[in-house]
C-alpha cells in the first residue's frame, strides 16, 4: 500500500544522479534468517522509491546499523575467514542484541 506523504521530498539516485519528487511512502517488511542463530527475523522500514533505478531495493546504512544486520547476516558484510575466526564474537553479541531488544520494547 502506498501512503501519500504531506511533505514531498526530492530523492536522488547515487547511480545516475536522476532525481524524483517522492509523494508517497510504503512500509516494507523484510524477513530473513539470522545466519548465527538460524532464527527467522522480520523488521519493517520505509524505503524511498526511485522509479528509474535498476536496483530493486537498497537497504541504507542507518537501517543496517539500527537493525544490527552486520551481526545477523555477516556473510553479506565479511569474508568467510573473518566469520570463522570470529564465531564467538558473533554468538556472544546475539545474546546482547536480544537483551537490548527486550529492554527497548519494555
C-alpha positions as CSV (number, residue, x, y, z in Angstrom):
1,X,0.0,0.0,0.0
2,X,1.3,3.4,-0.9
3,X,0.5,6.2,1.5
4,X,0.5,9.8,0.4
5,X,3.0,11.9,2.3
6,X,2.3,15.5,3.2
7,X,5.7,17.0,2.5
8,X,7.0,15.6,-0.8
9,X,10.8,15.2,-0.8
10,X,13.4,15.1,-3.5
11,X,15.3,11.8,-3.7
12,X,18.3,11.4,-6.0
13,X,20.0,8.2,-7.1
14,X,23.7,7.6,-6.5
15,X,23.8,5.6,-9.7
16,X,22.9,8.1,-12.3
17,X,22.1,11.3,-10.3
18,X,18.5,11.1,-11.5
19,X,16.1,12.8,-9.1
20,X,12.4,12.2,-8.3
21,X,9.9,14.0,-6.2
22,X,8.6,11.4,-3.7
23,X,4.9,12.0,-2.9
24,X,4.2,8.5,-1.5
25,X,5.7,6.1,1.0
26,X,5.4,2.4,1.6
27,X,6.1,0.3,4.7
28,X,8.2,-2.8,3.8
29,X,8.5,-5.8,6.0
30,X,11.7,-7.7,5.3
31,X,12.1,-11.3,6.6
32,X,15.5,-13.1,6.7
33,X,17.2,-15.9,8.5
34,X,19.7,-14.8,11.1
35,X,22.9,-16.7,10.0
36,X,24.3,-17.0,13.5
37,X,21.3,-18.5,15.4
38,X,19.2,-19.6,12.4
39,X,16.1,-17.7,13.7
40,X,13.7,-16.1,11.3
41,X,13.5,-12.3,11.9
42,X,11.4,-9.6,10.5
43,X,11.8,-5.8,10.6
44,X,10.0,-3.0,8.8
45,X,11.2,0.2,7.3
46,X,10.2,2.9,4.8
47,X,12.3,2.8,1.7
48,X,12.3,5.6,-0.8
49,X,11.2,4.6,-4.3
50,X,13.3,5.6,-7.2
51,X,11.3,4.9,-10.3
52,X,14.1,4.7,-12.8
53,X,16.5,2.7,-10.7
54,X,17.6,-0.8,-12.0
55,X,18.1,-1.9,-8.4
56,X,15.0,-3.4,-6.6
57,X,15.9,-2.2,-3.1
58,X,18.8,-0.7,-1.3
59,X,18.9,-1.0,2.5
60,X,20.6,2.1,3.8
61,X,23.4,2.4,6.2
62,X,21.1,3.8,9.0
63,X,18.8,0.7,8.7
64,X,21.8,-1.6,8.6
65,X,23.0,-0.1,11.9
66,X,19.6,0.1,13.6
67,X,18.8,-3.5,12.8
68,X,22.4,-4.8,13.5
69,X,22.4,-6.5,10.2
70,X,26.1,-7.0,10.1
71,X,25.9,-9.2,13.2
72,X,22.9,-11.1,11.9
73,X,23.8,-11.7,8.3
74,X,27.6,-11.4,8.4
75,X,28.2,-13.2,5.1
76,X,26.9,-10.0,3.4
77,X,29.5,-7.9,5.1
78,X,32.5,-10.0,5.9
79,X,34.5,-12.7,4.2
80,X,34.2,-16.4,5.3
81,X,37.7,-16.4,7.0
82,X,36.8,-13.5,9.2
83,X,33.5,-15.0,10.2
84,X,35.1,-18.4,11.0
85,X,37.8,-16.7,13.1
86,X,35.3,-14.6,15.0
87,X,32.4,-17.0,15.5
88,X,32.4,-16.5,19.3
89,X,32.1,-12.7,18.8
90,X,29.0,-13.1,16.6
91,X,27.5,-15.7,19.0
92,X,28.1,-13.6,22.1
93,X,26.6,-10.5,20.5
94,X,23.4,-12.3,19.6
95,X,22.6,-12.6,23.3
96,X,23.3,-8.9,23.7
97,X,21.1,-8.0,20.8
98,X,18.2,-10.0,22.3
99,X,18.6,-8.4,25.7
100,X,18.8,-4.9,24.2
101,X,15.6,-5.5,22.2
102,X,13.8,-6.7,25.3
103,X,14.9,-3.6,27.2
104,X,13.8,-1.3,24.4
105,X,10.4,-2.9,24.0
106,X,9.6,-2.8,27.7
